[in-house]
C-alpha cells in the first residue's frame, strides 16, 4: 500500500515537473534558434515571464463570444495535462501511465484540437474559420501517419502502453531495427506538423493569411491565451518526450530510488535539449511550405510509417 | 411476471399508440409510445442483464407455421437500444409535430402516427422473431411503414423520389434475406431458427447464406455500395423518425448480420471477416468523405451513419477473422467493439438527428449556409448537440471514443495471426479508420461551427429561440447516456457479456481485470484507459480554473473582434461550410465528381469589377454514376425489350395464355 502511495506521489511530481518544465523547453528552443540565426536571444526564462504577464492581464473577449469560447482554454489545458500525466518522462511504470495508452493520447490531442477549432469559429471572423479549416485538414492527414507509426511500435513491443513499450526497448537493448527507424522518421514528421512548426506552420508568424494554429486563437487574450500558449508548450514537450523516450529510453528510472530518479531527470533534460537543437537546425534550414504541399509532406510521413510496419511484418517476424 | 409479457406489452403499446391518430385520443398517442419504449427497455434490460432466454409460440401466422418468438440477450440488447430511442422520440415528438401541423389540416398527421406505431412495433418484432416467416413479416412491416414515413412530406418531389428508391432497395434487400433464409431452411428442414441452428451446412453453402444475408441486411444497414437510399431517405423523414431510422432501424441490419452469421450459421470462416472488414473500411471512408461535402445538416448526418456502420462492420470483421483462425478471446474483443459502437451510434446519432430537428423546428432551415450563431439563442440545444458532435468525433471521455479505441485495440492484435498478408492489411485498415475518425472530427467542427457558432447568416437563424422542454428532455436524456457510456466502459462491457457468451461462448473478462476504473481490453500490460479518471480530471481543471480566476482576476471586458482595421465585420465574411471543406476537397479531389457553378455579375466594360459572385459546388456520388445509373438503364432497356410483347390486343394475350398453359402441361406430364 505504501508503495502505491509513493508511486502516485511520484506520478504527481512527474506531471508537475512536465507541466512546469514545458515553458523552459520552449525558452531553450527559442534561445538556440536565435543563436543559430545570429539574433539577440531572450533569456530561457522568458516564456515564464510571458505567461505570468498574460495571467495577470485583463481579459478582453469579443462581444459575440459564447461560453464555448471561454471554456475552450480549460478543456485544451486539461487535455494536455492528462497527456503529460500519462507519458513516462523520468520514470516508467508510474500509475498515471495506465490512464492512457498512445491511442488515447492521440485522442487527447484530437479533443484539444476540436475545441480550439470550434473556438476559432465562434467569433465569426474569417481568420478563425480559416485556421480551423486548415488545422482540421492537416490533422486528418497527420493522424493516420501517427497511428501507423504507433502500430509499428506497438506490434514490436506487443503493447500500446508507453511504459511497456519503453521497457521493451530497454530490455532488448540496442538492436538495429529498420522498422523503428522508419517509424521514428514518420513520427518526427508528424510531430513537426502537429506542433505547428516549420515547414508546416510558423509559430512566430505575424501575417494572418499564413497562420494555421495562430489564426484560431487570434481572439484570445489574458489568462485564456496564457492557458493556450502553455498547453502548446506542453504539447511540444510531449512530442519531444515521445520521440526521445520511445526511441532512446536509456537513463529513464525503472525503480523508484533517489539515484535512479536523479539520473532520469538528468537524462531527460539532456535528451530533450538535444532534440530541440535538432528541431532548431531543421527549422533554420527549411522554409515554410505552401499549405497544399503539406499533404505531400504528411503523405511521405505515412509512407515511411507504412514501410516501417511492412518491414516489421516481413523482416522481423519472418512471416 | 414472465419476461415475454413485457415484450408483448411493448409490442401492443406501440401498436396502441396508433390510436393517437383518432381525434378523441390524440393526446394518448405519445404517452403510449413512450410506455412502449419503457417496456422494451425493461424487457431488453432484463434479458441482457439477467442473461435470460425465453421462447414462446404465438397463435398467429399460418396454420402450419405459428410465429415463434424468442427473447435472448442478443435480442434484448437490440430491444434495449430501440427502446431508449423510442422513449426519446416520444418525449420529442409532441412539440415537434406541432411544427408539422402548421399549415396542414388536422387529419393529415394520422398516417404519420399510424406508420410510426407500426414502424416501432415492426422493429421490436424483428428483434423478437424466432422463425423466418415472422422475421420477414416484421421486416416488411418495418420497411413499408418507414417508407410511409419517408414520403410523409410528399409535397416535395425529392421526398417522393427518395421514398421510391428506398422502397425499391428495401425489397431487393428483403429478397436477398429471403434467399439466405431459404438456404438455411433448405438444410435445416424448417423455417424456425432452431431448425436453422441445427442445420449442417457445407462451408460453401454457409458462405452463400452469409453473402446473401450480407447483401440483404447490408442494404438496410447502408454498406457501401448498397447505401444509395440512405442519404436520400433519412433526411426526408420528420426528424424524430430520422433519429429512429438512423439510430435504430439501420441497426437491425447489423442485428441480422450478427444473428445469421454468429447464431444461425455458427461456423464463422475468417474469409467472411475479410469481406466485412474491407466493406466496413470502404463504408467508413466513403461515408465521411461524402458527409464533408454536404451542407444540408440532415444529409450530412445520414452520410455519417454510413461511416459508423462501416466502423461497426470493421469490428465485426476483425471478430470473424480472429474467431475463424482460432483466437476466441480476440474475436470476442472485436464483437464487443462492434456491439458497443452499435449502441453508441444509436445514442449519438439519435441525439444529433433530434438536434438537427430542433434547429429545423425553430429556423425552418436545414442548409448550414443559412444558419449560424444558434449557441446564443438555443443554448441547451447547442450544448446537447455539442455532446453529440464530441461523441461521434470519437473524442475522450465520450462513448464514441471507447468503441473506436476498442476497434483499434482489436486491429492491433493482428500479429497474433499466422497469415502475413492479414498482418499487414489489418493495420492498414486501422490507419484508414484513423483517417475516417479525424475527418469526422473535421466534419463536425464544420457542422457545429457553421450552424451554432459565429454570426447568424439568415433572418430565420437570427430570430430562433429555444425549443420546448419536451424536446430538450429527449436530447438531454441521450446526451447524458452518451457521457455515461463513455465514462463507465467496464460496466458496459460486463453488461454485454451475456451476448458474447451466447454468440461465441466467451466474455471479455480481461477488460476489467484491474477493477472498474481501468479498461484493459486484452491485459493491463497491453493497453489501458481510464475514462472516469479523464472525465474527473477535465472537470477538476475546469472547476479549479474557474473558481480561482472568479475570485482573483479582473473583470472581463467585451470588445469588437479583430477586423484588420477595415471596419465592422458581418455575417457574410465568415467561413461557410463550403469554404471550410475546401482544403479537404482539394486534397481528396478524386473521391467525388464535383460540379461547380459560378455565377458572376460584372460591371460593364472589360475591366468591370464583379458586382456579385455566387459559388456553389455539388458532390456527385461515384457509386451512383458508375453503378446505379448503368444498372437502372439496363433494367429499363430490358423492360423495353420485354415490353414489345405487350401489344394491347386481347387476341394476342389469349394466345400467350394458351401457349403458357400448353407449356405447363408439357412440363407436368
Interface residues (C-beta under 8 A of the other chain):
Chain A: X58 X59 X60 X61 X62 X63 X64 X65 X66 X67 X68 X71 X74 X75 X77 X78 X79 X81 X82 X85 X98 X99 X100 X101 X103 X104 X106 X107 X108 X110 X111 X113 X114 X117 X118 X120 X121 X122 X123 X124 X125 X126 X127 X128 X129 X130 X132 X133 X134 X136 X137 X139 X140 X141 X142 X143 X144 X146 X147 X148 X151 X154 X155 X158 X159 X160 X161 X164 X208 X218 X219 X222 X223 X227 X291 X292 X295 X302 X306 X309 X310 X313 X314 X317 X319
Chain B: X372 X373 X375 X376 X379 X382 X386 X390 X393 X394 X395 X396 X401 X405 X408 X409 X412 X414 X415 X418 X419 X420 X423 X424 X427 X428 X430 X431 X432 X434 X435 X437 X438 X439 X441 X442 X444 X445 X446 X448 X449 X450 X453 X454 X455 X514 X518 X524 X525 X526 X527 X528 X529 X530 X533 X534 X537 X538 X540 X541 X542 X545 X546 X549 X553 X554 X555 X556 X557 X558 X559 X560 X561 X562 X563 X564 X569 X571 X573 X574 X575 X579 X580 X581 X582 X583 X584 X586 X587
